[in-house]
């Protein structure tokens, strides 16, 4: 109180706020005679990736910060990306692996998504086989392949609803959606899922 509002260095103030690693963007505006407005956009953590140590990765595909001992957030582990895949956007086209990760995160964050981030334990991205998710309490391996993720998320929604209705989901080990016209469901152990039959509506 009592400071001259014209003497406040807005650029310095903005830089100091951006020094917090959780801050993605800041806008600082002066309103005479006596107000300064600060608009803050925070990073949203989407996954944890391990390089030399564990790091939070944001929903925009950027490294936020190294994870401290007391920081615990219910988000999936991410494997298959390198530090080079997650460098700040310099205008160049992002690597395919990064774009794949961002698409999966986008679909997981939609309202009513069958696979919200807190239900995914791991996101594994492989250049040859594509995306595999480990999800739900029994860590079902959901094999999404290399493309068509929007359609495959819709199919997962239908499959999970069907399996839950018959109380079969807890006996599922894997769901393979590499081929949208032929979804393969693997059972836990050696016992097949007897009596389970799902038909795509045409």
C-alpha positions in Angstrom: 0.0 0.0 0.0 1.2 3.5 -0.8 3.6 2.4 -3.7 3.4 4.4 -6.9 1.6 2.2 -9.4 3.5 3.8 -12.3 6.8 2.7 -10.6 5.8 -1.0 -10.6 7.8 -2.9 -13.3 5.3 -5.1 -14.9 7.8 -7.0 -17.0 9.8 -7.9 -13.9 6.7 -8.9 -12.1 5.7 -11.2 -14.9 9.2 -12.8 -15.0 9.0 -13.4 -11.3 5.7 -15.1 -11.5 6.9 -17.3 -14.4 9.7 -18.4 -12.2 7.2 -20.8 -10.6 7.4 -24.0 -12.7 3.7 -24.6 -12.4 2.9 -21.4 -14.2 2.4 -21.8 -17.9 1.5 -18.2 -18.9 1.0 -14.8 -17.2 -0.6 -11.6 -18.3 0.0 -8.5 -16.2 -2.0 -5.3 -16.8 -2.0 -1.9 -15.1 -5.3 -0.1 -14.6 -5.0 3.4 -13.4 -5.3 4.8 -10.9 -4.8 2.0 -8.4 -5.0 -1.6 -9.8 -2.8 -4.2 -11.3 -4.5 -7.3 -12.9 -2.7 -10.6 -13.0 -4.1 -13.4 -15.2 -2.4 -16.8 -14.6 -2.6 -20.0 -16.6 -1.3 -23.1 -14.8 0.3 -26.2 -16.2 -2.0 -29.3 -15.8 0.0 -32.5 -15.1 -1.0 -35.4 -17.4 1.8 -38.0 -16.8 5.0 -38.8 -15.0 8.0 -39.6 -17.2 11.4 -40.8 -15.9 14.7 -39.6 -17.4 17.5 -38.9 -14.9 14.6 -38.7 -12.4 10.8 -38.4 -12.4 9.2 -35.4 -14.0 5.7 -34.1 -14.4 4.6 -33.8 -18.0 1.8 -31.4 -18.8 -1.3 -31.8 -21.0 0.5 -29.7 -23.6 3.4 -32.2 -23.7 6.0 -30.1 -21.8 8.1 -31.0 -18.9 6.8 -29.1 -15.8 9.4 -29.9 -13.2 11.2 -32.7 -11.3 9.0 -34.4 -8.8 9.6 -33.6 -5.1 9.5 -36.2 -2.3 6.1 -34.9 -1.0 4.4 -34.4 -4.4 1.8 -37.1 -5.2 -0.7 -36.8 -8.1 -2.8 -39.6 -9.4 -1.7 -39.6 -13.0 -0.2 -42.3 -15.3 3.4 -43.2 -15.9 4.6 -42.4 -19.4 7.2 -44.5 -21.3 8.5 -44.4 -24.8 9.2 -40.6 -25.1 12.6 -39.0 -24.8 13.6 -35.6 -23.5 13.9 -34.4 -27.1 10.3 -35.3 -27.7 9.2 -33.0 -24.8 11.4 -29.9 -25.5 9.4 -26.6 -25.6 7.7 -26.0 -28.9 10.0 -24.1 -31.3 7.5 -24.0 -34.2 8.7 -27.3 -35.7 6.4 -30.2 -36.2 6.3 -32.3 -33.1 7.5 -35.9 -33.2 4.8 -38.5 -33.9 5.2 -40.0 -30.4 4.5 -36.7 -28.8 1.4 -36.1 -30.9 0.2 -39.6 -30.1 0.6 -38.9 -26.3 -1.2 -35.6 -26.6 -4.1 -37.2 -28.5 -4.5 -39.9 -25.8 -4.5 -37.2 -23.1 -7.0 -35.1 -25.0 -9.4 -38.1 -25.3 -8.9 -39.0 -21.6 -9.8 -35.5 -20.5 -13.1 -35.3 -22.3 -16.2 -35.2 -20.1 -17.5 -38.7 -19.5 -14.4 -40.4 -20.9 -14.3 -44.1 -20.3 -10.6 -43.8 -19.6 -9.9 -40.7 -17.5 -6.3 -40.1 -16.5 -6.9 -41.2 -12.9 -8.0 -44.7 -14.2 -4.8 -45.1 -16.3 -1.8 -46.5 -14.6 0.6 -46.4 -17.6 0.8 -45.0 -21.1 3.4 -46.9 -23.2 4.2 -45.5 -26.7 6.2 -47.7 -29.0 7.2 -46.6 -32.6 6.3 -50.0 -34.0 3.2 -51.2 -32.1 1.8 -47.9 -31.1 0.0 -47.1 -27.8 -0.7 -49.6 -25.0 -2.6 -48.4 -21.9 -2.6 -50.1 -18.5 -6.0 -49.2 -17.0 -8.6 -49.9 -14.3 -8.0 -51.6 -11.0 -6.9 -54.9 -12.6 -4.4 -53.1 -14.9 -6.0 -54.3 -18.2 -3.6 -53.9 -21.2 -5.5 -51.9 -23.8 -3.7 -52.0 -27.1 -4.7 -49.0 -29.3 -2.2 -49.4 -32.1 -0.9 -46.5 -34.2 -3.9 -44.6 -35.3 -7.7 -44.1 -35.1 -7.7 -43.2 -31.4 -11.0 -41.3 -31.4 -12.8 -44.3 -32.8 -11.0 -46.7 -30.6 -11.9 -44.7 -27.4 -15.5 -45.0 -28.5 -15.1 -48.7 -29.0 -13.5 -49.0 -25.6 -16.5 -47.2 -24.1 -18.9 -49.7 -25.7 -16.7 -52.7 -24.7 -16.2 -51.7 -21.1 -20.0 -51.0 -20.7 -20.7 -54.5 -22.2 -18.2 -56.3 -20.0 -19.3 -54.5 -16.8 -22.9 -55.3 -17.5 -22.0 -59.0 -17.5 -19.6 -58.6 -14.6 -16.7 -59.8 -16.8 -14.4 -56.8 -16.6 -12.5 -58.1 -13.5 -11.6 -61.2 -15.5 -10.1 -59.3 -18.5 -6.4 -59.2 -19.0 -6.2 -57.4 -22.3 -8.3 -55.7 -25.0 -6.7 -55.5 -28.4 -8.1 -52.7 -30.7 -5.5 -52.7 -33.4 -8.2 -53.7 -35.8 -11.4 -51.8 -35.2 -13.4 -54.5 -37.0 -12.1 -57.3 -34.7 -11.6 -56.6 -31.0 -9.8 -59.3 -29.2 -10.4 -59.7 -25.4 -7.9 -61.8 -23.4 -8.9 -63.4 -20.1 -6.9 -63.5 -16.9 -5.1 -66.9 -16.6 -5.9 -69.8 -18.9 -9.7 -69.7 -18.6 -11.6 -68.2 -21.5 -14.4 -65.7 -21.0 -17.1 -68.3 -21.7 -20.3 -66.9 -23.0 -19.0 -63.5 -23.7 -19.8 -62.3 -27.2 -19.8 -58.7 -28.4 -21.1 -57.7 -31.8 -20.5 -54.3 -33.4 -23.7 -52.5 -34.3 -23.8 -51.6 -38.0 
